[in-house]
């Protein structure tokens, strides 16, 4: 079982960001502390939303520590102020990071048709692949809001791995990956507990049932 951390922006949130996004921006010191925690409690690191802090702060720290991460990028934001540029995305890829899709415009996929999901995902993957000159295999669900229909569409598109906001450690190699979100109000002790705590058998069973209600067989299938 392995924990997958979900991060977003790093540092002080920009004043123009909606207030609902501020809790997901963690201080730089917290991010550097998470890097240190990886020495004793390794986990997968994922970073959503394609903020410029991905290359300004996260990338050099990860490279210095000899770590990799997966970056989920909404492609309609590429080149916009405070978001990643194409050059920044290529820098992530060149440094050994995984460049992955977060859709085009951060749509809530449960509210749109199958066809709209398919177009949003396919266009995003095609653009990222063209930028880095390599296949793009992973997708993170915007807002973490998915159900069996959304997952069925992603499976039909041949997506290699889907990252959700379902919480808890995952068996290695699963197609649907659970992630634990790190938020601004968390201390490093909170993150360390997230990485090292082992849920009881009862908690594991209840969590599985909750996810099964929304995701069905996707919780069992391998990548």
C-alpha positions in Angstrom: 0.0 0.0 0.0 1.3 3.4 -0.9 0.1 6.9 -0.1 -0.3 9.5 -2.9 -0.2 13.1 -1.9 -2.2 15.8 -3.8 -0.8 19.3 -3.7 -1.8 22.5 -5.5 -0.2 25.9 -5.4 2.9 26.6 -3.2 3.5 29.8 -1.4 1.2 32.7 -0.8 -2.1 32.5 -2.9 -2.5 35.3 -5.3 -5.0 38.0 -4.3 -7.0 37.5 -7.5 -7.6 33.8 -6.8 -11.1 32.8 -5.6 -11.2 32.5 -1.9 -12.2 28.8 -2.2 -8.8 28.0 -3.7 -6.7 29.6 -0.9 -6.9 26.7 1.5 -5.2 24.5 -1.1 -2.1 26.7 -1.4 0.5 25.4 1.1 3.5 27.5 2.5 6.9 26.9 0.9 8.2 25.7 4.2 5.5 23.0 4.3 6.5 21.9 0.8 10.2 21.7 1.7 9.2 19.8 4.9 7.3 17.3 2.8 10.4 16.8 0.7 12.3 15.9 3.8 9.6 13.5 5.0 10.1 11.5 1.8 13.4 10.3 3.2 11.7 8.2 5.9 8.1 7.9 4.6 8.2 7.8 0.8 5.0 8.6 -1.1 3.9 9.6 -4.6 3.7 13.4 -5.0 1.1 14.9 -7.4 0.6 18.6 -8.0 -2.6 19.9 -9.7 -3.7 23.0 -11.6 -0.6 24.0 -13.6 0.5 26.9 -11.4 3.8 28.7 -12.2 5.0 27.6 -8.8 5.4 24.1 -10.3 8.6 25.2 -11.9 9.5 28.2 -9.7 9.4 26.2 -6.4 8.5 22.6 -6.7 10.8 21.5 -9.6 14.2 22.7 -8.2 13.3 21.2 -4.7 12.4 17.9 -6.2 15.5 17.7 -8.5 17.8 18.6 -5.5 16.2 15.8 -3.5 16.4 13.3 -6.4 12.6 12.9 -6.4 10.0 12.9 -9.1 6.3 14.0 -9.1 3.3 14.0 -11.5 2.0 17.4 -12.6 -1.6 17.6 -13.7 -2.1 20.6 -16.0 -5.4 22.1 -17.3 -4.3 23.0 -20.8 -6.5 26.0 -21.4 -4.4 27.8 -18.7 -1.1 27.3 -20.4 0.6 30.6 -21.0 -1.8 32.6 -18.9 -0.4 34.9 -16.2 0.8 32.9 -13.1 0.4 29.6 -14.9 2.8 27.2 -16.6 4.2 28.1 -20.1 5.0 25.5 -22.7 8.7 26.0 -21.9 7.9 25.3 -18.2 6.1 22.1 -19.2 9.0 21.0 -21.3 11.3 21.7 -18.3 9.2 19.4 -16.1 9.4 16.6 -18.6 13.1 17.1 -19.2 13.8 16.8 -15.5 12.0 13.4 -15.4 8.7 14.6 -14.0 5.5 13.1 -15.4 3.4 15.6 -17.3 -0.3 14.6 -17.1 -3.8 15.9 -18.0 -6.2 17.8 -15.8 -8.6 18.3 -18.7 -8.7 21.6 -20.7 -10.7 24.0 -18.7 -11.1 22.3 -15.3 -14.7 21.2 -16.1 -16.7 19.3 -13.5 -17.1 16.1 -15.5 -20.1 14.8 -13.6 -22.2 17.8 -14.9 -21.5 17.4 -18.7 -22.2 14.7 -21.3 -20.0 11.8 -22.2 -19.0 13.5 -25.4 -18.0 16.7 -23.6 -15.8 14.7 -21.2 -14.2 12.8 -24.1 -13.4 16.1 -26.0 -12.1 17.8 -22.9 -9.7 14.9 -22.1 -8.6 14.1 -25.6 -7.8 17.7 -26.5 -5.8 18.1 -23.3 -3.8 15.0 -23.8 -3.1 15.8 -27.4 -1.8 19.3 -26.6 0.4 18.1 -23.7 1.8 15.3 -25.9 2.7 17.7 -28.6 4.4 20.0 -26.2 6.6 17.4 -24.6 7.0 15.1 -27.6 6.0 12.0 -25.7 2.8 10.1 -24.7 0.6 11.4 -21.9 -1.0 8.5 -20.0 -2.4 9.9 -16.7 -5.4 12.0 -15.9 -6.6 13.7 -12.7 -10.3 14.3 -12.2 -11.0 18.0 -11.8 -12.5 18.7 -8.3 -12.1 15.0 -7.6 -15.7 14.7 -8.7 -16.2 11.4 -10.5 -18.6 8.5 -10.7 -19.0 5.3 -12.7 -20.1 7.1 -15.8 -17.1 9.5 -15.8 -14.7 6.6 -15.2 -16.3 4.5 -18.0 -15.6 7.4 -20.4 -12.0 7.7 -19.3 -11.5 3.9 -19.6 -13.0 4.1 -23.2 -10.4 6.7 -24.1 -7.6 4.4 -23.1 -6.4 6.6 -20.2 -3.6 4.7 -18.5 -4.2 5.8 -14.9 -6.9 8.0 -13.3 -6.1 10.0 -10.1 -9.1 10.8 -7.9 -9.7 12.6 -4.6 -10.8 9.4 -2.9 -8.7 9.2 0.2 -6.5 6.5 1.6 -3.4 4.4 0.6 -3.6 2.4 -2.5 -2.4 -1.0 -3.7 0.5 -0.5 -6.1 -0.5 -0.6 -9.8 -4.2 0.4 -9.5 -5.9 2.1 -12.4 -7.9 4.4 -10.1 -5.5 6.0 -7.7 -6.6 7.5 -4.3 -5.0 10.7 -3.1 -4.7 12.5 0.2 -5.0 16.3 -0.2 -2.5 18.5 1.7 -4.1 21.8 2.7 -2.8 25.0 4.1 -3.9 24.4 7.7 -2.0 21.1 8.0 1.2 20.9 10.0 4.1 18.7 9.0 3.1 16.4 11.8 -0.4 16.0 10.2 1.3 15.1 6.8 3.7 12.7 8.5 0.7 11.0 10.2 -1.0 10.8 6.8 2.0 9.0 5.4 2.6 6.6 8.2 -0.8 5.7 9.7 -2.2 2.3 9.0 -6.0 2.2 8.9 -7.7 -0.6 10.7 -9.4 -3.5 8.9 -12.8 -2.0 9.6 -11.7 1.5 8.3 -10.3 -0.1 5.2 -13.5 -2.0 4.5 -15.7 1.1 5.1 -13.5 3.2 2.9 -13.6 0.6 0.1 -17.4 0.5 0.3 -17.7 4.2 0.0 -15.5 4.3 -3.1 -17.3 1.3 -4.6 -20.6 3.1 -4.4 -19.2 5.8 -6.8 -16.5 4.0 -8.7 -17.5 0.3 -8.9 -15.1 -2.1 -10.6 -12.7 0.8 -11.3 -11.4 0.4 -7.7 -10.2 -3.1 -8.5 -8.8 -2.8 -12.0 -5.1 -2.6 -12.6 -3.3 0.0 -14.8 
